[in-house]
Amino acid sequence: MPMDLDLRKPLGLLFAVLGLLLAAYGMAGDASVYRKSLGVNVNLWWGGFLLVSGCAVLAVARRGSGR
């Protein structure tokens, strides 16, 4: 009897939501804070990366759940 434990959906959703929150924080944040990181908005970039990878995991989960 196989277990139907698929972690792709909750993890993809978690990454997508956290990425969305981090990207929103990066867009709303003060630009003077990013002088320490050579002017790169790290929150925006990592938020975008998490959002894209979370959506990719959700897409793979949706494609693979067609049993």
N, C-alpha and C positions, 0 to 999 in steps of 0.2 A: 504494500500500500504506500504509494509515494505521498510525500508531504507537499502541500500547495503553499509553500512559504516563498513568496517572491518579494525581495527587498528592493527591487528596482523602482517601483512606484513611490513608496514613501521616501526613499533616499533622493530620487529625482525631484520630488516635490519639495523636500527640505532644501536641497541645493538651489532650486529655482527661487524659492521664497527668500532664503538668506541672501542670494545674489541680488535680488530685486531690492531688498532693504539696504544692502551695502552700497549698491549703485545709487540709490536715492539719497543716501547719506553723503556720498561723495559729490553728488551734484548740488546738494543744498549746503555743503560745508564751506567754510571760509578758505579762500584761496591762499591766504598767507600761511596757513598751517603746512602747506606742501612745499615750502621753501627748503625744509630740511631734507626732503627727498628729491632734490634737484628739480623742483617744479612739477613733478609727476603726481597726478592725483591717483594714488595707489588704491584708495577705496573704490573709485569709479572703475578702474581697470580690473581689479579682482572681483568686484561685484558683477561686471559684465561677463567675466570668465565663468564665474559660478552660475550665472543665469543661463549662459549658452550650454554649459556642460549639464546642468540640471534638465534643460529642455531636451538635450540629446539623450539622456538616460530615460526620460519619460517617453520619447519617441521609440526607443528600442524596446521599452517595456510594453508599449501599446502594440508594436508590431509583433512581438514575441508571445503575446497573450492570446492569440487566436487559436485556441485548442478546439 
